[in-house]
Amino acid sequence: MNVLVLYQSRNGHTRAAAQAIAQAVQSQRHFASVRSVAEVRSTDVAQADALFIGTWTQGFILFGVKPAGASLWVPALPSLMNKPVGAYCTYRYNPRGSLNKLTDLLMGQGGRMVAQQAFHRDRLDVGMEPFVQSVLDAASGDRL
Ligand SMILES: Cc1cc2nc3c(=O)[nH]c(=O)nc-3n(C[C@H](O)[C@H](O)[C@H](O)COP(=O)(O)O)c2cc1C
């Protein structure tokens, strides 16, 4: 399977999460490539069997918490073509509603949302395996 892992990162934690997702995918003998949301092309999406798309949590801890930049960069992505998508975010305190907001935006861009996961920026392994597995399972179901 060919998996595309997209990230939006300011200080590197979300890029590290994207790389950890790619490693988890590769450990299951699938192919994974990692790209920032700014550099992805429509051919990358067209060639992917599944995608992971994530950003960091931005807000004032309790108020205005949102997926950073997503209302700008999600509409600028190529169409997600009903491909299975796992949405993820990194956070320091509490992701609150940012993951659901990201999921809504990605659905609006044509993604078929199959899983979502918030990763604490210092504990990227927590929740990684079942998250990756549910997206791979959805994609392999498509290929049957
Ligand atoms: C301006 C700013 C606002 C942030 N607001 C929140 C927040 O409201 N809640 C939270 O849990 N983390 C918040 N964080 C922490 C980041 O979401 C966290 O450090 C994230 O992993 C950063 O990802 P990055 O290194 O890929 O940029 C904020 C960080 C910054 C720089």
The ligand as an ORCA input file, in Angstrom:
! r2SCAN-3c Opt
* xyz 0 1
  C       1.060     30.223     19.584
  C       0.842     28.857     20.189
  C      -0.378     28.540     20.757
  C      -0.590     27.274     21.330
  N      -1.791     26.987     21.897
  C      -2.012     25.768     22.442
  C      -3.280     25.452     23.027
  O      -4.196     26.271     23.079
  N      -3.447     24.209     23.556
  C      -2.453     23.254     23.530
  O      -2.673     22.139     23.987
  N      -1.242     23.528     22.971
  C      -1.010     24.754     22.431
  N       0.223     25.041     21.883
  C       1.255     23.984     21.863
  C       1.399     23.336     20.481
  O       0.169     22.874     19.980
  C       2.345     22.139     20.574
  O       3.568     22.554     21.124
  C       2.541     21.510     19.222
  O       3.087     20.214     19.370
  C       3.461     22.338     18.332
  O       3.640     21.680     17.106
  P       4.822     22.086     16.136
  O       6.110     21.881     16.900
  O       4.684     21.125     14.999
  O       4.636     23.513     15.731
  C       0.451     26.296     21.323
  C       1.691     26.622     20.756
  C       1.885     27.879     20.183
  C       3.236     28.214     19.566
*
